[in-house]
Amino acid sequence: MLRSHHPHHAESRLGLVTMTVLGALLVGTVGAEQALPAPYSSMALLIAVPTITVLRPCCPVCTMLVGGVTLACAVPLAFQQWPYTPVVAVTVPGGIVWVTAMLALAAHRRTHADTVHAALRAVAETMQRAVLRPVPHRLGPVRAQVSYLAAAPQAQVGGDLYDVVDTPFGVRVILGDVMGKGLAAVEKATDVLGAFRELAHLEPTLAGTARRLDAYLAGHGREEDREEGFVTALLVEIPESGGTAELINCGHPPPLVLSGGRVAFADALPPDPPLGLLGMVEGGHTSNVLTLGPGDRLLLYTDGVTEARAKADGRFYPLAERAAALDRATGNGAAYKTANGRPKGQANGGADAPGARPADGRAAAGTANGWANGSSRGVSRTPPGRPDDLLDLLDLLVADLRTFAAGSHHDDAALLLLRFEGVDVPLPRGHGGEIARTGDESRPGL
């Protein structure tokens, strides 16, 4: 049987417990008062009854109602106790009134604080949608899915950035990581995304886009922050015809190519300097072109993924091995073959393609066996080609990363998975020609 964990159900149970304890205290105190011989009295316990309302934070009116009921029970007992202990008969009702007033004031302040917190949360969520927009599910020859993991559960945005846009020159993608933390990193990430969204539609080449982004970062910001305010980034361009992906790596970890059940790092060319630091070296940006066929996938990520450490022994997260194992676990890894049965990765940008560094096959195979021997329950077996197979792999990677880090993760992380399709389809557009964004929003709380 499935148990409901809806917050309203838990709140109702807590309210029932509170009322039960409240009724038991009132009945027990009044009963003990009647049973005790004079001049002994238990009515002083009634002062503590209104404090039961802190078990379930409620409105000031509810707190005052509980205090009123308690006072109504105390007044008759005070008249009975007056001939024996007049001090108790006077101080107990007065104490009930005082405690109730303080609790009502605290409840009022809590209600106000909750209202302010809800408003700030709404502002933060609006800011997140403005800075890190939902990625379109389908643009031209690619499908995309993204996951954003904040180091702090309450965080909405951080120094990691990403976007996927449709331009006259093809689909252009950015994923980056701002040097630093806090509000300064959020501000710079917002600036980079704003500049990219404009330049991606204006610059005819990806190298030109990277060059102007670098110039923008180098020319903006405080002088003392110029050398520290850089951004590592991956820029990707996929033409409308598909089949290839041009990459420019600005000091960022290389992406992973998943093809035919094999995983490879696309690191043939050494990375360029991070955005904002190109002026410190000679030359311009260099690009690398990958040949990718239908069903091949490209995983972009920030260093928050690969620098996550196991709490037990301090090992770094083995992204390539885990991605290969999880890809096999979902049944997607061996789904795309050529006519002669060989994996497409051997002929189409996979592990044997120029510039691709394969993951350790023995390590990946061992990890895959570990999943098959009892820990693969709940793994989705979505057939390849279904709209949610990207989400399956990304969800598994996120869950695996959380388990690996075991609460010891101290950096934001972003993962962007691109899947290349063989046939382009018309882009869904809403009113005013805007592209309809149907992808899921990013998910926080590592």
N, C-alpha and C positions, 0 to 999 in steps of 0.2 A: 504494500500500500504506500502511496506517495503522500507525504505530509506537507501541508501548506506552510510556507515560511513567509507569507505575506506580512508586511509590517503592521497592517491594520489588525490582523488576527493576534499578533503578539501584544499589541497595545490593548486589545480587548481583554486578553487573559490577565495582563498586569492590572488593569482596572478592576477586574473581578477579584483578584487577590487583595488589592488595596481595600475594597469595600468589605471583604470578608474579615480582614484583620481589624478594620475600624469597628465593625459591628461586634466582633468578639471582645475587643477592649472595652467598649461601652457597656455591654451586657455583663462582662466579668467584673468590672469596677463597681457598677451599681449593685450587682449581686453580692459582692464581698462587703460593700458598705452596709447592706441590710443584714448580712450574717454576723458581722463583728459586733461584739457588745460595746456599749458606751464605756469610756469615752474614746475608744479606738476608732480610727477612720482610714479608709482607703481612697477617699475622694481626691487626694492630692495627685493621684495617678492620672486624673483627667486632664491635667495640664499638658501631658505628653501626647494626648490623643490627636490633636490637630497636626502634629508633626508627621503623622502617617501619610499625609498628602504629598510629601516629598518623594515617596516611592513612585508616584505617577505624576510628573509635572503637569499641572492643570492651570486653569485660568484663576484670577483672583476671586471671582464670584464663587467658584466651586470651593476654594479654600475657606472663604468666609461662611459658606453654607455649612461646611463640616464644623467649623468653630461654633456656629450658632446652635447646631444640634448638640454639641458637647456642652455648651453653656446651659442649654435647656435641661440637660440631665443633671448638671451641677447645682443649679439654683435650689431645687427641692431638697437635695442632700445638704446644702448649706443651712437651710432653715432647721433641718433636723439636728445638725451638728452645733448650731449656735449656742445652746445652753452649756455645752461641754467644752468646746474649743472654738471660741469666737474668732481667734486669729486665723485658723484654718478655714472657717466659714467665709471669711472676707477675702483672704489672699488667693484661694483657689479660683473663684470666678474671675478675679482681677488678672491672675496669671493666664487663664484661658483667653481672655480678651487681648492681653499683650502678645502672647505667642501667635494668636490668629492674625493680629494686625501685621506683625513682622513677616509671617509667612505669606500673607496676601501681597505685601510690598515686594517680597522676593519673587513671587509668581508674576507680578506685573512687570518687573524688570526682565525676568526671563522671557516673557512673551515678547517684549520689545526687542530684546537681543535676538530672539529667533526670527523676528520679522526682518531686522536689519541683515542678519546672516543670509536669509533667503534671498533678499534683494541683491546682496553682494554676489551670491552664488549665481543668480541669473545674469548679472553683469559679466562674471567670469566666463559663463557658458557662451554668452554672446561674443565676448572677446575671442574665445577659442574658435567659434565658427567663422569669425572675421579673419583671424590670423591663419589657422589651420582649417581650411575649408574641406568639406567632404569631397573625397576624390571621386570623379565620375566613374561609374562602373565600366563603361565602354567608351573608348575614343578611337575612332579610326580602326587600325588593325590590331589594337591591343586592348586587353582588359586589365583592370588595376584593382588592387585591394591594399589597404594601409592599416597599420596598427601602431598606436602611440602609447607608450608606457611611461608614466610619470614616476619619478623616484619617490615622491611624496604622494600618498593617496588623495590628498585634498587638492593637488595641483591640477590645473587645467591646461596650461601651456608652459613651455620652457624654452631651452636654447636649441632644441632640434626643430627642423623645418622641412617641409615637403610640399610639392604641388605638381599637378599634371594638367597641362593646358593644351588645347587644340589651336594650332596656329596655321597661317597660310603655308608654312614650310614643313608641316608635319606635326606630330605629337611631341611636345617637349616636356621633359621631366627634370625636376630638381629635388635633391635630398641632401641636407646639410646639417652641420653642427656648429653652433657658435661657440667660440672660446669664451669661457666664463660661465657664471651662473647668476640667478636672480633676475631682477627686473631689467638690468642692463642687457642681459642676454636676450630676454624677451623683446626688448626694444629693437635690438639689432636684427633679430630674426624677422621681426615685422618689416623692417626696412628692406632686408634682402628679398623677402617674398614680394613686396610691392614693386621693387625694381625689376625682379625677374618677370612678373606678370605683364609688365609693360614692354620690357626689352624683348621678350620671347616673340611678341607679335611684330616687332620692328626690325630686328636684326636678321638678315637673310642666312647667316651662318651661325652654327653653334659656337664656334670659336669667337666670333664677334660678340655674341651674347656674354660669354665668359669674360672677355676682355673688358666690356663695358661694366659688368658687375664688379670686376676687380677695381676699375677706376672709380666707380661709385663709392665703394667701401674705403678706398684709399683717400678719397677727397672729402669724406664726411666723418664726423665724430671729433672728439677732442684730441688735441695734439698728443697728450700723454697716453692716450689709448690706441694710437694708430698701430703700434707694433703688437699689442695684445688683443686688439679687437678684430682678429681675422676670423674667417669662416671656412671650414673645410666643406667641400661639396662635390657631389657627382651630378653632372649634367648629361642628359640623354636626349637624343633626337631620333624618332622613328618616322620615316617617310610614309606618306599615304599608301604607297604600294606595299609597305611592310617588307619583311625578308632580311632587313639589316637594322642595326642600331649603332649610331655613332655615340661614343662616350668620351667625355672629358673629365679627368679626375684631378680635382684641385685639392690635393693633400688628404684625400678621404680614403677609408678602407675600400678595397676593390669589391665590386659586386660579385655575386654568385650566379653562374649559369646552371640551370637545371634542365637537362636534356636526356631523354631516353634512359632515365633511371640513374644518370651520373651527374655528379656535381663538380663544377670547376670554378676556380677564381679567374675572373677576367682581368688579369694584371700583366698583360704583355708589355705595356708601356709604363715607365716610371711616372708617378704622379707629379703634376705641376705644383707649384707653390699654392697654398691656400688663397682664397679670394681676399684681396686687400694687400697681399705681399708679393705680387708678381713683379713689381718695380724693383725688388731687391735682387733679382737675377736677370740675366740676359735672355732674350728670345721671347716667344709668345707661347700660347697654349698649343699643345699637341693632342690629337684625337686618335681614337682607336675604333675601327669599325668591326662589329661582330656580325656574322651571318647567322640568322636565327630562323628556324622553320616553324610551321604550325605546331602548337603545343609546347614549344620551348618557353622557359620562364626565366626571368631575370630578377634576382632578389637584391634590392638595395637596402642598406641598413646603416645605422650610426654606431660609433664605437661603444655606446652604452650596451650594445648586445655582446660584442666580442670581448669586452673588458669586464663583463659580469663574472664574479668569482664564486666558486663553491665555498660555502661557509665552513665545510669540514677541513679541506686541505688547501684551499686557496687557488685551485686550478681555474684557468680561464675557460669561458664557455666555448666548446668546440663546435662552432656554428656549421662548418662544412659537413662534419660527420653527422651531426644531429639532423641537419636538413636532408641529407641523403637517406638516413634511416626513417625519418618521418614521412618522406616522400614515398618510400617503398611501403610504409605501413598504410598509407591511404590508397594504395593501388594505382597511383598515378605514374610511378616511376617507369614502369615497363610498358606503358600504354601506347607510346608513339614509336612505331617501327617503320623501317623502310620495306620495300616490296620483298627483299630477300631475308627479312627477319632481323637484320642488324639494327642496333639502336641508332636513332637519328642523331644522337650526340656525336657519333663517330664521323658523321659527314656534314653536320649542320650546326656548328658552333657549340658542340658539347665538349666533353673532356678532351677529345683529340683535336679540337680546333686550334689553329694558331693563336697563341696568346693565352691559352687556357691552362691553368695549373690544376690538375685533378686533386681531389681530396684523397686522403689515405684510404684506399679501398678496404684494407683489412680492418681498420678501425670502424669504418662505416658499416661493414658487414656484421661485425661483432655487436654493434649497437642495435642494428636491426633485429638480430637474433634475440637480444635482450627484450625488445618490445614484444616479439612473438611469443616469448616464454612467460606469459602471464600478465604483462603490464600493458597490453594493447586493448584492454576493454574500453569501450567508448570511442574508439577510433572510427571516424566516419569512412564508409566505403563508397562514397559518392562516385559514380562512374565518371571518367574524364569527359570533359565537354559540358558538364552541367554547370549552371551559372555559379554554384557555390563551391566548386572544387578549389578555387583559390582561397576562399575563406577557411576551408577545412585545413589546409596546410598551414596557413598563417595562425589560426587558432591553436593548432598543435604546437607550433614553434613558440608561441607566447606562453602557453601552459608549461611547456618543457623548460623554458627560460626561467619562469617563476619558481618552478620546483628546484632547478639547479642552484639558483641564487639563494633560495630559502630565506628570504627577508633581509639579506645582507647587501642588496643592490642599492647604490647611492648615486646613480646617474640616470638621466632620462634616456629612453631608447625609442627609436622609430624603425619600423620595417615596412618597406614598400615592395610589393610583389607585382610584377608585370608579366602577363601571359600573351604570347604572340599568336594571333589567329591567321588562318590562311586566306579568308575571304572578308573583305571589308563590308560593312553595312552602313546605311545612312545614319547619321548622328541624330538622336532624338533632340529636338529643340522645342523650347517653350515659347512664350510670348516675347516678342522683341528680338527673336533670334538667339536668345541665350541657350546654352547647352543645358539640357536637363540633367541634374546631378542626382543620381539614384543610388550611389554607393553608400555604405554604412559610414557613420562617423567614426573617428578614431576612438579607442577604448582606454582610460587612465587607471593606476594602482598597483604598479609593481611593488 
